[in-house]
Amino acid sequence: MPAPWFIVSKPLRPPFRDGSTVLIRDLITHTPSDRPLVYLGDPAHPLRPGDRVLDHAPMGYSPGLLAKLRVLAAMLHPARRELPVHLCFTPNPVTSRAVASLRRLQPRRLLVQSLMSAHGCEAWTALLRPLDAIVVLSDHTARRLVAAGVPETKIHRIYPAVATVPVDPPAQVAARRSLLYAGDLDIDIAGRLIAVGRALAEPALSAWTLTIACRPKADGDREARAHIERELEGPLARGRVALRGEVPDMDALLRGASLQLYAADHVRRKVDLPLVLLEGIARGVPVLAVDADPVRELFRVGAHHQLHPGQAAPAEPEAFARAALALCRADDALRSASADAASLAAREFSLGPMVRCYGALHDALEARDARASQVHR
């Protein structure tokens, strides 16, 4: 049996609400049992029977310095000094410099990093280059890193993936008459959602509603939320628009939606292709997204398979709203996009292929390391 890989991430303890921890939880849960793993979490509740789980308390969305240092210290413990390491977090000053120091101290230890959020990753290229491999979650991030000077041979694009769920019938999806935005809020996002909420006043769209479900964690959330409450006071009072915070069951919202809106032009502090979008398309809920990288990669990947799981829309608020309402008026287009969304999720964003890609990367690095050890003997 191969040596265990040490998966270093936020502690994998419930509740699983952060996209990065959900992704790593699913990766570990679906990794074959003959691949041993070590990770942080609750030793009393391993994700797989027999795993070595290091006891670490849960972390919030933005862990502090002490919490980060405790995680890094786990890598340096004498019992784990020789284990290959797969880091699964966003680069930051503390962790990046600590990992660079670790590379200097242990030049032959296998070190891999997955960029769970790639926002601003170019700033850390000097500290990423010495790693054995870098996993990115979109082709867009891969291109950015190559342009910033990271060797292309070290970059491995592995798309994020979600669990397989029952696919909702396209006709049922189209008949729901509900728009859903699930993501962070800032003032620009609020402007697009306000434009959509106002446009629903059109008599022909009287059956449609808009649900905005946003965890109050993003910079600018309070200001954006207040802006929506002021500008959509009437629709909110009449129940045509619902403004919610963190919800306990996102899947229930997806099961009630005809169309997901991705009203942001960025993925700040998120995985490149947000998991809620992938969870939605797996259920057959199509996507209307601002025409910006990396999310529009969904549509490029779909086009490669002759699938159209929705469409990209201009960032200008009124144009974004017009694109959303055009789909609302077109049941045939919604049904077609629903069927294509489910097909695309099964082909490109399911857990089996993702897990195999991570396993193949680990195997290749171990084989390379074994060959290097033979040469040094």
TAVEN-V437513 format. One record per residue. N is the residue number from 1. SS is DSSP state (H for helix, E for strand, - for the rest). OMEGA is omega in whole degrees, -180 to 180 (* if undefined). Layout:
BEGIN
[[N:SS:OMEGA] [N:SS:OMEGA]]
END
This chain:
BEGIN
[[1:-:-179] [2:-:176] [3:-:180] [4:-:170] [5:E:177] [6:E:179] [7:E:-175] [8:E:-179] [9:E:167] [10:E:179] [11:E:-175] [12:E:179] [13:-:175] [14:-:2] [15:-:-179] [16:-:-177] [17:-:-179] [18:-:-176] [19:H:-177] [20:H:-180] [21:H:175] [22:H:-179] [23:H:-179] [24:H:176] [25:H:-178] [26:H:177] [27:H:-178] [28:H:-177] [29:H:-176] [30:H:176] [31:-:-179] [32:-:-174] [33:-:179] [34:-:174] [35:-:-179] [36:-:-179] [37:E:172] [38:E:-179] [39:E:-178] [40:E:180] [41:E:-178] [42:-:-178] [43:H:180] [44:H:-178] [45:H:178] [46:-:178] [47:-:175] [48:-:178] [49:-:175] [50:-:179] [51:-:171] [52:E:-178] [53:E:180] [54:E:-174] [55:E:176] [56:-:-180] [57:-:177] [58:-:175] [59:-:174] [60:-:-180] [61:-:-179] [62:-:-176] [63:-:-179] [64:-:-176] [65:H:-177] [66:H:180] [67:H:179] [68:H:-179] [69:H:178] [70:H:179] [71:H:-179] [72:H:179] [73:H:179] [74:H:179] [75:H:-174] [76:H:-180] [77:-:-177] [78:H:-179] [79:H:-175] [80:H:-173] [81:-:-176] [82:-:-177] [83:-:171] [84:-:-172] [85:E:171] [86:E:-179] [87:E:-177] [88:E:177] [89:-:-179] [90:-:178] [91:-:174] [92:-:-174] [93:H:-176] [94:H:-175] [95:H:-177] [96:H:180] [97:H:178] [98:H:179] [99:H:177] [100:H:177] [101:H:178] [102:H:178] [103:H:179] [104:H:-179] [105:H:-177] [106:-:-173] [107:-:-177] [108:-:178] [109:-:179] [110:-:-179] [111:E:179] [112:E:175] [113:E:169] [114:E:179] [115:-:-175] [116:-:168] [117:-:-174] [118:-:-178] [119:-:179] [120:-:-174] [121:H:180] [122:H:-179] [123:H:-174] [124:H:-174] [125:H:-179] [126:H:-180] [127:H:177] [128:H:-175] [129:-:-177] [130:-:-180] [131:-:178] [132:-:179] [133:E:177] [134:E:178] [135:E:176] [136:E:-172] [137:-:176] [138:-:174] [139:H:179] [140:H:179] [141:H:178] [142:H:180] [143:H:179] [144:H:-178] [145:H:177] [146:H:179] [147:H:-180] [148:-:174] [149:-:176] [150:-:-179] [151:-:-178] [152:H:-178] [153:H:-180] [154:H:-173] [155:E:-180] [156:E:178] [157:E:175] [158:-:-177] [159:-:171] [160:-:-176] [161:-:-178] [162:E:-179] [163:-:175] [164:-:180] [165:-:175] [166:-:-179] [167:-:179] [168:-:-179] [169:-:-177] [170:H:-180] [171:H:178] [172:H:178] [173:H:-177] [174:H:-175] [175:-:-172] [176:-:178] [177:-:-179] [178:E:174] [179:E:-179] [180:E:166] [181:E:177] [182:E:-178] [183:-:179] [184:-:178] [185:-:163] [186:-:-171] [187:H:178] [188:H:177] [189:H:179] [190:H:180] [191:H:180] [192:H:-180] [193:H:176] [194:H:179] [195:H:178] [196:H:-179] [197:H:178] [198:H:-177] [199:H:179] [200:-:176] [201:-:178] [202:-:-176] [203:H:-178] [204:H:-178] [205:H:-173] [206:-:-180] [207:-:-174] [208:-:175] [209:E:177] [210:E:174] [211:E:178] [212:E:-177] [213:E:-172] [214:-:173] [215:-:-177] [216:-:-177] [217:-:-174] [218:-:172] [219:-:179] [220:-:-177] [221:H:-175] [222:H:180] [223:H:-179] [224:H:-180] [225:H:179] [226:H:179] [227:H:178] [228:H:-179] [229:H:178] [230:H:-171] [231:H:-179] [232:-:-177] [233:H:-179] [234:H:178] [235:H:177] [236:H:-179] [237:H:-178] [238:H:179] [239:-:177] [240:-:176] [241:E:176] [242:E:179] [243:E:-174] [244:E:174] [245:-:178] [246:-:-177] [247:-:-178] [248:-:-175] [249:-:-180] [250:H:-180] [251:H:178] [252:H:177] [253:H:179] [254:H:-180] [255:H:178] [256:-:-173] [257:-:171] [258:-:-173] [259:E:172] [260:E:173] [261:E:168] [262:E:-170] [263:-:178] [264:-:175] [265:-:-179] [266:-:174] [267:-:-179] [268:-:178] [269:-:176] [270:-:170] [271:-:-172] [272:-:175] [273:-:-171] [274:-:-174] [275:H:-179] [276:H:176] [277:H:180] [278:H:176] [279:H:179] [280:H:-178] [281:H:176] [282:H:177] [283:-:-179] [284:-:178] [285:-:-178] [286:E:-172] [287:E:164] [288:E:-174] [289:E:171] [290:E:-176] [291:-:-178] [292:-:175] [293:-:0] [294:-:-173] [295:-:-179] [296:-:174] [297:H:175] [298:H:-176] [299:H:176] [300:H:178] [301:H:178] [302:H:-179] [303:H:177] [304:H:179] [305:-:-176] [306:-:178] [307:-:-178] [308:-:-173] [309:-:-174] [310:E:-180] [311:E:173] [312:E:-177] [313:E:178] [314:-:180] [315:-:-180] [316:-:-170] [317:H:-177] [318:H:179] [319:H:177] [320:H:179] [321:H:180] [322:H:180] [323:H:179] [324:H:-177] [325:H:176] [326:H:177] [327:H:178] [328:H:-177] [329:-:-171] [330:-:-179] [331:H:-180] [332:H:179] [333:H:179] [334:H:-180] [335:H:180] [336:H:179] [337:H:178] [338:H:179] [339:H:180] [340:H:179] [341:H:-180] [342:H:179] [343:H:-180] [344:H:179] [345:H:-179] [346:H:-177] [347:H:-168] [348:H:-170] [349:-:177] [350:E:-169] [351:H:-177] [352:H:178] [353:H:179] [354:H:-179] [355:H:179] [356:H:179] [357:H:178] [358:H:179] [359:H:180] [360:H:178] [361:H:179] [362:H:180] [363:H:-178] [364:H:180] [365:H:178] [366:H:179] [367:H:178] [368:H:180] [369:H:180] [370:H:178] [371:H:180] [372:H:180] [373:H:178] [374:H:180] [375:H:-177] [376:H:176] [377:-:*]]
END
